[in-house]
Amino acid sequence: MMNPPVLLVEAHMRPSSITLALALSVAIGQAAVAQTSRAAPASEMKLWSTPWDGTRPRDPFADQKGHVWFVGQVGNYVARLDPKTGEFKRYEVESGTHPHDLVVDAKGQVWFTGNANGRIVRLDPATGKLTNYMMPDPSVRDPHTMTFDANGDAWFTAQQSDVVGKLTTATGKIRLWKMESGSRPYGIVVDSKNRPWFDLFGTNKIGTIDPASGEFKAYTLPNDRARPRRIAVTRDDVIWYGDYTRGFLGRLDPRSGRIEEYALPSGPGSMPYAVTADDRGRIWLAETGPQPNRLVAFDPAQRKFTENIAIAADKANTIRHMTFDKASRQIWFGGDANMIGRVAVAPQPLVP
């Protein structure tokens, strides 16, 4: 366990500063533009209504052909959206699966977690064949969020079971690590050294596992009330998280153990949920406290929030997870309000 130093930073960008309904830089961002004498175009958002209302479409992921895959958590399906035509294609999965998270691997195979029946499933889009990888412990019924490492193996969390797992795809073998009771492993990412990092949402801790030794290590966040929910990693292997209960973006540098926190634009009630990083090193968070939800971007180089986008929906919405597609430079997200959305990220200087 570690108790790293912390630095609290006020980095508010208040929603009242926004001059357009969709994604314009606020005064703090405009001041930075004036200093560099360069225009900062707003990011562009587009939403698609899915054909299956009430099924909680979520966790979209773009494949190599530009199609976007997602799951219907309540509807027990996997689906594909062609953004060019707006056409949807649906694949049925076993009743009671409640698919939760989806990732497309380097070979174009579609993987998702069975959040209610204790399995990870691979879908071959060419044939529609489903291959099940069952949990070795039948009490682990809730694989939650999943990501792939550089070897093509899948790391995943199981929130209610307090478990983190690894699926070696070449053999189908699954190894499980039991966390402390009530720790609720949630979001998960892999850094450049193939180490998985995950939020322990029931605690004020961030965890990691050494892939060579299998050793678990936890970093304790300074505030007892902190509850990190989703997580992102930048290419410098710095870990970023949203503190769901306190309304902060957090930065953990594993090399020094130093933690910095930045107050979110919507304040303590912002309830940051989905988190991702783009290829310019910016961190994007969904504030799910406000309705409509807001998508905010944080520039680590400036230590400022530079964008604040209202995600308009016709009913209450929650953006639970999102991914950045480097090929198209687009962030994809789903929502309870029966939609799949994307933000085409405005260009910014590439972080060295």
KAZI-V841254 format. One line per field, one symbol per residue. ss: DSSP state (~ for helix, > for strand, _ for the rest). phi: phi as a letter, one per 30 degrees, with the letter a starting at -180 (. if undefined). burial: + if it has 24 or more other ideal C-beta (glycine too) atoms within 12 Angstrom, else -. A space follows every 10 residues. Layout:
# KAZI-V841254
ss: ???
phi: ???
burial: ???
This chain:
# KAZI-V841254
ss: _>>__>>>>_ ____~~~___ ______~~~~ ~~~~~~____ ___>>>>>>_ ______>>>> >>____>>>> >>____>>>> >>____>>>> >>______>> >>>>_____> >>>>____>> >>>______> >>>>______ __>>>>>>__ ___>>>>>__ __>>>>>>__ __>>>>>>__ ____>>>>>> _____>>>>> ____>>>>>_ _____>>>>> _______>>> >>>_____>> >>>____>>> >>>____>>> >>>___~~~_ _>>>>>>___ __>>>>>___ ___>>>>>>_ ___>>>>>>> __________ _>>>>____> >>>>>___>> >>>>______ __
phi: .bcddbbcbd bdbdedddcb dchcdceddd dddddchbdb dddccbbbdd dbdichdahd bdcdcidbca ccdddhbcbb ccddcidcbc cdbeeidhec bbbcddcidc cbccdbbiac bccdddcidc cccdddcddd cbeccbaccd dicccacbdd dhbcbbcddd cidccccdcd didhebdbbb cdciddbbdc ddbcbccbbd ddcidcbbcd ddcdddbdcc bbbcddidcb bcdddcibcc bccddcidbb bbddedidcd hdbdbaccdc idccbcdcdd bdebcccccd dchbdcbacd cdbdaebbcc aabccddchb ccbcaddibc bbcddddbed dd
burial: ---+-+---- +++-+--+-- -+++++-++- -++------+ -+++++++-+ -+--++++++ +++---++++ ++++++++++ +-+----+++ +-+---++++ +++++---++ ++++++++++ +++-+----+ -++-+----+ +++++++++- --++++++++ +++++++-+- ---++++-+- --++++++++ +--+++++++ +++++++++- +----+++++ ++---+++++ ++++--++++ ++++++++++ ++++--+-++ +++++++--+ ++++++++-+ ++++++++++ -+++++++++ -+++++++++ +-+---++++ +++++--+-+ ++++++++++ ++++++-+-- --
